[in-house]
């Protein structure tokens, strides 16, 4: 018996830097994302080291997710203790919006 789809729980188990890539004309695949902090373009653009890049990526992803929910950043306190609570809300909302 063959199963063609991944379940949401299985996709959620993908750990960094692995991601599910879906491209037109190709079968979906799991790919390993490169560490951009080691690339020459990172140095040319002055993007910082690995920790700085993680911080920027987290801020951008959080802002994009909040915009999708119609929430302004100033409405949410992104302290360490509230961080996981907010991420869980965003993840659940995105999960419920999946087709």
RODO-2510 file (C-alpha; in nm, 4 decimals, decimal comma):
residues 99
     n   res          X          Y          Z
     1     x     0,0000     0,0000     0,0000
     2     x     0,1358     0,3395    -0,0981
     3     x     0,0617     0,6691     0,0727
     4     x     0,1195     0,9833    -0,1331
     5     x     0,0673     1,2632     0,1222
     6     x     0,2376     1,3694     0,4418
     7     x     0,0165     1,4304     0,7407
     8     x     0,0342     1,7717     0,9147
     9     x     0,1945     1,6053     1,2185
    10     x     0,4693     1,4611     0,9976
    11     x     0,5402     1,7972     0,8359
    12     x     0,5562     1,9528     1,1824
    13     x     0,8275     1,7025     1,2805
    14     x     1,0685     1,8393     1,0191
    15     x     1,3551     1,9956     1,2077
    16     x     1,5705     2,2874     1,1043
    17     x     1,7360     2,3177     0,8520
    18     x     1,5117     2,0686     0,6660
    19     x     1,2079     2,2104     0,4852
    20     x     0,9363     2,0809     0,2560
    21     x     0,9756     2,2345    -0,0909
    22     x     0,6915     2,2314    -0,3427
    23     x     0,7757     2,3509    -0,6931
    24     x     0,5628     2,3543    -1,0051
    25     x     0,6471     2,0656    -1,2361
    26     x     0,8426     1,8721    -0,9724
    27     x     0,7459     1,6302    -0,6990
    28     x     0,7470     1,7755    -0,3460
    29     x     1,0768     1,7145    -0,1686
    30     x     1,2462     1,7665     0,1634
    31     x     1,5494     1,9915     0,1218
    32     x     1,8202     2,1111     0,3567
    33     x     1,8425     2,4901     0,3673
    34     x     2,1931     2,6356     0,3550
    35     x     2,3376     2,8424     0,6376
    36     x     2,3492     3,1871     0,4759
    37     x     2,5824     3,3187     0,7451
    38     x     2,8653     3,1192     0,5826
    39     x     2,8097     3,2594     0,2316
    40     x     3,0104     3,5386     0,0709
    41     x     2,6985     3,7443    -0,0062
    42     x     2,6265     3,7579     0,3652
    43     x     2,9621     3,9307     0,4215
    44     x     2,9191     4,1649     0,1239
    45     x     2,5792     4,2817     0,2458
    46     x     2,6900     4,3088     0,6083
    47     x     2,4150     4,0830     0,7353
    48     x     2,6036     3,9691     1,0433
    49     x     2,6935     3,6387     1,1995
    50     x     2,4776     3,3291     1,2495
    51     x     2,3161     3,4567     1,5729
    52     x     2,2354     3,7962     1,4188
    53     x     2,0775     3,6259     1,1162
    54     x     1,8638     3,4062     1,3440
    55     x     1,7401     3,7153     1,5283
    56     x     1,6524     3,8962     1,2024
    57     x     1,4805     3,5867     1,0605
    58     x     1,2743     3,5437     1,3772
    59     x     1,1646     3,9088     1,3716
    60     x     1,0683     3,8929     1,0032
    61     x     0,8803     3,5640     1,0351
    62     x     0,6939     3,6878     1,3402
    63     x     0,5959     4,0139     1,1679
    64     x     0,4764     3,8325     0,8526
    65     x     0,2702     3,5884     1,0585
    66     x     0,1191     3,8711     1,2618
    67     x     0,0296     4,0650     0,9442
    68     x    -0,1438     3,7545     0,8068
    69     x    -0,3535     3,7445     1,1240
    70     x    -0,4270     4,1172     1,1061
    71     x    -0,2427     4,1906     1,4311
    72     x    -0,0068     4,4850     1,4674
    73     x     0,3283     4,4108     1,6273
    74     x     0,2748     4,6681     1,9017
    75     x    -0,0324     4,4766     2,0222
    76     x     0,1735     4,1724     2,1226
    77     x     0,4404     4,1637     2,3909
    78     x     0,7188     3,9475     2,2469
    79     x     0,8900     3,8805     2,5773
    80     x     1,0514     3,5435     2,6378
    81     x     0,7546     3,4141     2,8358
    82     x     0,4879     3,5169     2,5849
    83     x     0,6853     3,4073     2,2803
    84     x     0,5744     3,0420     2,2690
    85     x     0,2145     3,1325     2,3472
    86     x     0,2062     3,3720     2,0500
    87     x     0,3809     3,1255     1,8183
    88     x     0,1297     2,8549     1,9145
    89     x    -0,1602     3,0910     1,8313
    90     x    -0,0070     3,1759     1,4941
    91     x     0,0720     2,8114     1,4146
    92     x    -0,2800     2,6981     1,5062
    93     x    -0,4389     2,9754     1,2976
    94     x    -0,2221     2,8817     0,9953
    95     x    -0,3004     2,5123     1,0493
    96     x    -0,6735     2,5824     1,0537
    97     x    -0,6444     2,7888     0,7332
    98     x    -0,4766     2,5012     0,5432
    99     x    -0,6927     2,3465     0,2663
***
